[in-house]
Amino acid sequence: MARVAPLVAISAPDTAWEILKHRASQDDDDAVLAATVATACFRMRRNLAAAAQYRAREGHLNVPRKHKEPLVLADGSTVQIGLGLFVENSRRRRADIPADRAARLTELGMRWE
């Protein structure tokens, strides 16, 4: 079994992508896995932040499927999060998503059915 390299805090997905490309060029599977996981964690935090922002503004998480939620990042830039698709996919894949994500969405008032 391969040992996974320790994850480092990655502040931006671009940084994680650069690490991923660099490690892939060196054929370092453990580092590629670590960078991939770090990028996925970053995206999940953004998706949950967008869901919390939408819930605070609208009072619910009945997000239209095509809705894009503008989210201001710490550096002042704005990104458009595909929140409708995230919520729909989370509902459809409830049995497969991590328990902590399901719990956070439940806290935000997610209607699972």
N, CA, C and O of each residue as an XYZ file, in Angstrom:
452
protein
N       0.847     -1.181      0.000
C       0.000      0.000      0.000
C       0.892      1.244      0.000
O       1.851      1.337      0.767
N       0.563      2.180     -0.860
C       1.347      3.416     -0.972
C       1.056      4.321      0.217
O      -0.077      4.413      0.689
N       2.093      4.979      0.685
C       1.942      5.937      1.771
C       1.624      7.292      1.168
O       2.308      7.755      0.255
N       0.572      7.927      1.688
C       0.154      9.228      1.168
C       0.968     10.320      1.842
O       1.123     10.341      3.063
N       1.480     11.217      1.030
C       2.256     12.342      1.560
C       1.364     13.218      2.421
O       0.174     13.344      2.129
N       1.897     13.829      3.475
C       1.081     14.704      4.313
C       0.540     15.883      3.509
O       1.217     16.435      2.642
N      -0.689     16.246      3.820
C      -1.310     17.373      3.138
C      -0.780     18.679      3.708
O      -0.580     18.812      4.915
N      -0.562     19.611      2.845
C      -0.173     20.948      3.277
C      -1.363     21.864      3.041
O      -2.202     21.598      2.181
N      -1.430     22.927      3.798
C      -2.521     23.883      3.610
C      -2.329     24.579      2.275
O      -1.280     25.170      2.018
N      -3.326     24.509      1.443
C      -3.268     25.143      0.124
C      -4.320     26.240      0.125
O      -5.497     25.976      0.371
N      -3.906     27.454     -0.145
C      -4.827     28.580     -0.039
C      -5.580     28.856     -1.326
O      -6.586     29.564     -1.299
N      -5.134     28.327     -2.441
C      -5.803     28.605     -3.703
C      -5.742     27.367     -4.589
O      -4.747     26.642     -4.580
N      -6.806     27.123     -5.353
C      -6.793     25.947     -6.218
C      -5.712     26.025     -7.283
O      -5.204     24.992     -7.718
N      -5.347     27.237     -7.714
C      -4.289     27.373     -8.706
C      -2.964     26.853     -8.158
O      -2.194     26.216     -8.876
N      -2.707     27.128     -6.886
C      -1.490     26.641     -6.254
C      -1.494     25.121     -6.217
O      -0.488     24.485     -6.532
N      -2.624     24.539     -5.831
C      -2.736     23.074     -5.796
C      -2.537     22.499     -7.188
O      -1.893     21.462     -7.349
N      -3.085     23.167     -8.192
C      -2.936     22.682     -9.565
C      -1.471     22.721     -9.985
O      -0.994     21.786    -10.628
N      -0.753     23.781     -9.637
C       0.667     23.873     -9.973
C       1.459     22.751     -9.296
O       2.328     22.139     -9.917
N       1.160     22.485     -8.036
C       1.820     21.384     -7.331
C       1.505     20.064     -8.008
O       2.387     19.227     -8.200
N       0.239     19.882     -8.369
C      -0.191     18.646     -9.028
C       0.562     18.442    -10.339
O       1.066     17.349    -10.598
N       0.645     19.484    -11.171
C       1.356     19.369    -12.447
C       2.841     19.064    -12.226
O       3.422     18.228    -12.919
N       3.440     19.747    -11.261
C       4.862     19.531    -10.982
C       5.122     18.103    -10.519
O       6.041     17.445    -11.006
N       4.309     17.625     -9.577
C       4.506     16.275     -9.045
C       4.217     15.220    -10.100
O       4.894     14.193    -10.157
N       3.214     15.468    -10.936
C       2.893     14.505    -11.990
C       4.058     14.368    -12.959
O       4.329     13.281    -13.471
N       4.743     15.474    -13.205
C       5.889     15.421    -14.115
C       7.043     14.624    -13.502
O       7.914     14.134    -14.221
N       7.048     14.498    -12.186
C       8.089     13.731    -11.499
C       7.635     12.308    -11.196
O       8.360     11.538    -10.567
N       6.433     11.965    -11.645
C       5.876     10.634    -11.418
C       5.812     10.300     -9.926
O       6.191      9.206     -9.509
N       5.329     11.252     -9.132
C       5.213     11.097     -7.694
C       3.732     10.899     -7.352
O       3.015     11.866     -7.096
N       3.284      9.646     -7.349
C       1.859      9.346     -7.153
C       1.327      9.838     -5.814
O       0.196     10.318     -5.742
N       2.123      9.728     -4.749
C       1.666     10.172     -3.436
C       1.404     11.675     -3.417
O       0.408     12.126     -2.853
N       2.283     12.437     -4.025
C       2.114     13.894     -4.053
C       0.958     14.287     -4.953
O       0.234     15.236     -4.652
N       0.775     13.571     -6.057
C      -0.363     13.852     -6.940
C      -1.664     13.624     -6.182
O      -2.585     14.435     -6.266
N      -1.739     12.526     -5.446
C      -2.929     12.240     -4.648
C      -3.156     13.329     -3.606
O      -4.285     13.785     -3.428
N      -2.105     13.750     -2.920
C      -2.227     14.785     -1.894
C      -2.715     16.094     -2.483
O      -3.588     16.740     -1.903
N      -2.174     16.500     -3.621
C      -2.600     17.753     -4.256
C      -4.038     17.651     -4.744
O      -4.793     18.620     -4.661
N      -4.421     16.490     -5.249
C      -5.800     16.288     -5.711
C      -6.781     16.406     -4.545
O      -7.816     17.062     -4.662
N      -6.453     15.776     -3.434
C      -7.306     15.836     -2.240
C      -7.386     17.267     -1.718
O      -8.463     17.729     -1.341
N      -6.261     17.969     -1.692
C      -6.257     19.352     -1.209
C      -7.140     20.235     -2.078
O      -7.861     21.088     -1.561
N      -7.092     20.042     -3.391
C      -7.919     20.826     -4.307
C      -9.395     20.516     -4.087
O     -10.226     21.423     -4.082
N      -9.722     19.246     -3.907
C     -11.114     18.856     -3.663
C     -11.623     19.456     -2.356
O     -12.769     19.899     -2.286
N     -10.790     19.475     -1.328
C     -11.187     20.072     -0.045
C     -11.432     21.566     -0.189
O     -12.381     22.102      0.383
N     -10.581     22.235     -0.952
C     -10.746     23.664     -1.187
C     -12.082     23.934     -1.890
O     -12.820     24.839     -1.500
N     -12.386     23.150     -2.919
C     -13.644     23.333     -3.654
C     -14.842     23.063     -2.751
O     -15.850     23.765     -2.835
N     -14.742     22.051     -1.886
C     -15.860     21.739     -0.994
C     -16.096     22.884     -0.018
O     -17.244     23.236      0.255
N     -15.027     23.466      0.507
C     -15.200     24.607      1.416
C     -15.871     25.774      0.696
O     -16.721     26.453      1.273
N     -15.495     26.009     -0.555
C     -16.142     27.087     -1.336
C     -17.602     26.774     -1.581
O     -18.446     27.661     -1.452
N     -17.925     25.536     -1.932
C     -19.320     25.164     -2.180
C     -20.165     25.334     -0.928
O     -21.280     25.852     -0.991
N     -19.634     24.898      0.210
C     -20.385     25.035      1.465
C     -20.516     26.501      1.870
O     -21.548     26.895      2.413
N     -19.497     27.312      1.621
C     -19.592     28.749      1.909
C     -20.655     29.400      1.034
O     -21.406     30.256      1.502
N     -20.724     29.003     -0.226
C     -21.747     29.542     -1.130
C     -23.135     29.119     -0.677
O     -24.077     29.909     -0.742
N     -23.270     27.872     -0.215
C     -24.570     27.394      0.281
C     -24.986     28.178      1.521
O     -26.150     28.554      1.656
N     -24.038     28.427      2.429
C     -24.348     29.200      3.637
C     -24.748     30.630      3.287
O     -25.674     31.182      3.880
N     -24.057     31.221      2.334
C     -24.371     32.585      1.888
C     -25.772     32.638      1.279
O     -26.548     33.543      1.587
N     -26.094     31.682      0.426
C     -27.413     31.624     -0.217
C     -28.505     31.445      0.844
O     -29.537     32.114      0.803
N     -28.263     30.532      1.794
C     -29.242     30.264      2.864
C     -29.479     31.508      3.708
O     -30.619     31.800      4.072
N     -28.424     32.242      4.023
C     -28.555     33.462      4.828
C     -29.373     34.515      4.089
O     -30.163     35.238      4.697
N     -29.181     34.596      2.783
C     -29.885     35.608      1.989
C     -31.323     35.200      1.681
O     -32.238     36.014      1.808
N     -31.529     33.942      1.276
C     -32.836     33.495      0.794
C     -33.682     32.795      1.857
O     -34.904     32.728      1.729
N     -33.044     32.276      2.898
C     -33.775     31.590      3.961
C     -34.062     30.122      3.668
O     -34.801     29.483      4.417
N     -33.500     29.581      2.608
C     -33.715     28.176      2.235
C     -32.589     27.718      1.310
O     -31.759     28.515      0.872
N     -32.580     26.416      1.025
C     -31.614     25.871      0.073
C     -32.307     25.231     -1.117
O     -31.796     24.269     -1.691
N     -33.447     25.748     -1.486
C     -34.144     25.277     -2.691
C     -33.570     26.042     -3.881
O     -34.223     26.920     -4.446
N     -32.375     25.706     -4.240
C     -31.609     26.438     -5.237
C     -31.969     25.945     -6.638
O     -31.928     24.740     -6.886
N     -32.320     26.845     -7.560
C     -32.556     26.407     -8.946
C     -31.310     25.729     -9.510
O     -30.189     26.149     -9.220
N     -31.499     24.699    -10.303
C     -30.398     23.876    -10.795
C     -29.311     24.694    -11.501
O     -28.129     24.386    -11.349
N     -29.669     25.704    -12.250
C     -28.687     26.472    -13.024
C     -28.122     27.679    -12.277
O     -27.366     28.464    -12.850
N     -28.485     27.833    -11.003
C     -28.055     29.016    -10.243
C     -26.549     29.025    -10.005
O     -25.960     28.022     -9.604
N     -25.949     30.165    -10.258
C     -24.531     30.419     -9.950
C     -24.494     31.445     -8.831
O     -25.059     32.531     -8.959
N     -23.839     31.106     -7.748
C     -23.743     32.000     -6.588
C     -22.407     32.734     -6.608
O     -21.353     32.100     -6.573
N     -22.441     34.077     -6.665
C     -21.182     34.825     -6.605
C     -20.620     34.772     -5.179
O     -21.330     35.057     -4.215
N     -19.369     34.412     -5.061
C     -18.733     34.290     -3.750
C     -17.447     35.106     -3.763
O     -16.580     34.905     -4.613
N     -17.331     36.034     -2.806
C     -16.132     36.866     -2.704
C     -15.107     36.117     -1.860
O     -15.388     35.728     -0.727
N     -13.919     35.921     -2.420
C     -12.847     35.211     -1.734
C     -12.049     36.157     -0.850
O     -12.224     37.374     -0.908
N     -11.179     35.593     -0.041
C     -10.386     36.378      0.905
C      -9.518     37.422      0.215
O      -9.235     38.470      0.796
N      -9.092     37.150     -1.018
C      -8.239     38.107     -1.730
C      -9.041     39.201     -2.438
O      -8.469     40.049     -3.123
N     -10.368     39.180     -2.271
C     -11.224     40.193     -2.872
C     -11.772     39.829     -4.239
O     -12.645     40.523     -4.760
N     -11.276     38.755     -4.826
C     -11.795     38.322     -6.130
C     -13.134     37.603     -5.940
O     -13.429     37.082     -4.865
N     -13.926     37.587     -6.994
C     -15.236     36.934     -6.954
C     -15.235     35.754     -7.909
O     -14.759     35.848     -9.040
N     -15.781     34.633     -7.429
C     -15.937     33.453     -8.275
C     -17.409     33.082     -8.319
O     -18.156     33.342     -7.375
N     -17.812     32.481     -9.408
C     -19.188     32.017     -9.571
C     -19.210     30.531     -9.238
O     -18.557     29.729     -9.905
N     -19.957     30.171     -8.213
C     -20.062     28.784     -7.769
C     -21.336     28.183     -8.357
O     -22.412     28.767     -8.235
N     -21.219     27.035     -8.984
C     -22.382     26.318     -9.525
C     -23.168     25.692     -8.383
O     -23.178     24.472     -8.217
N     -23.826     26.537     -7.599
C     -24.485     26.083     -6.377
C     -25.680     25.182     -6.658
O     -25.890     24.202     -5.944
N     -26.460     25.493     -7.674
C     -27.625     24.665     -7.982
C     -27.236     23.237     -8.293
O     -27.872     22.296     -7.819
N     -26.207     23.076     -9.078
C     -25.731     21.744     -9.429
C     -25.136     21.034     -8.214
O     -25.340     19.834     -8.033
N     -24.403     21.774     -7.386
C     -23.833     21.196     -6.166
C     -24.930     20.662     -5.255
O     -24.832     19.543     -4.752
N     -25.980     21.462     -5.040
C     -27.074     21.048     -4.161
C     -27.802     19.848     -4.755
O     -28.094     18.884     -4.046
N     -28.096     19.901     -6.048
C     -28.792     18.780     -6.699
C     -27.975     17.492     -6.611
O     -28.507     16.435     -6.271
N     -26.695     17.583     -6.914
C     -25.832     16.394     -6.840
C     -25.719     15.867     -5.419
O     -25.688     14.653     -5.213
N     -25.659     16.752     -4.445
C     -25.586     16.323     -3.047
C     -26.853     15.573     -2.652
O     -26.786     14.554     -1.964
N     -27.998     16.072     -3.084
C     -29.257     15.375     -2.786
C     -29.281     13.988     -3.436
O     -29.631     12.993     -2.801
N     -28.909     13.951     -4.689
C     -28.970     12.699     -5.439
C     -27.976     11.673     -4.900
O     -28.245     10.472     -4.930
N     -26.835     12.139     -4.411
C     -25.775     11.236     -3.954
C     -25.646     11.199     -2.437
O     -24.566     10.921     -1.916
N     -26.716     11.470     -1.735
C     -26.654     11.581     -0.275
C     -26.004     10.373      0.378
O     -25.227     10.523      1.322
N     -26.310      9.185     -0.109
C     -25.756      7.977      0.506
C     -24.242      7.882      0.327
O     -23.575      7.166      1.074
N     -23.702      8.588     -0.646
C     -22.280      8.467     -0.960
C     -21.425      9.641     -0.505
O     -20.198      9.546     -0.526
N     -22.043     10.747     -0.093
C     -21.233     11.908      0.284
C     -20.715     11.734      1.714
O     -21.320     11.016      2.510
N     -19.608     12.383      2.038
C     -19.061     12.274      3.402
C     -20.059     12.764      4.446
O     -20.816     13.707      4.212
N     -20.044     12.111      5.588
C     -20.995     12.432      6.660
C     -20.868     13.880      7.123
O     -21.875     14.510      7.445
N     -19.648     14.420      7.164
C     -19.485     15.803      7.618
C     -20.114     16.792      6.643
O     -20.656     17.813      7.066
N     -20.050     16.503      5.342
C     -20.697     17.384      4.358
C     -22.215     17.294      4.498
O     -22.901     18.316      4.465
N     -22.739     16.088      4.655
C     -24.186     15.915      4.831
C     -24.663     16.624      6.096
O     -25.721     17.252      6.101
N     -23.880     16.520      7.161
C     -24.253     17.186      8.415
C     -24.258     18.702      8.244
O     -25.162     19.380      8.733
N     -23.259     19.231      7.556
C     -23.189     20.693      7.338
C     -24.370     21.168      6.493
O     -24.969     22.204      6.783
N     -24.699     20.414      5.455
C     -25.858     20.785      4.625
C     -27.160     20.674      5.405
O     -28.056     21.499      5.229
N     -27.276     19.675      6.258
C     -28.463     19.544      7.106
C     -28.582     20.732      8.037
O     -29.675     21.263      8.232
N     -27.445     21.163      8.627
C     -27.434     22.356      9.487
C     -27.926     23.591      8.736
O     -28.566     24.467      9.317
N     -27.624     23.654      7.447
C     -28.038     24.801      6.643
C     -29.504     24.706      6.204
O     -30.029     25.628      5.580
N     -30.157     23.594      6.532
C     -31.575     23.455      6.198
C     -31.830     22.709      4.907
O     -32.875     22.898      4.284
N     -30.911     21.878      4.495
C     -31.080     21.098      3.258
C     -32.296     20.183      3.375
O     -32.437     19.441      4.347
N     -33.163     20.247      2.381
C     -34.269     19.285      2.267
C     -33.742     18.163      1.389
O     -33.452     18.372      0.211
N     -33.618     16.980      1.959
C     -32.991     15.874      1.268
C     -33.906     15.185      0.270
O     -33.436     14.410     -0.563
N     -35.180     15.446      0.336
C     -36.107     14.809     -0.610
C     -36.935     15.830     -1.334
O     -37.767     15.471     -2.168
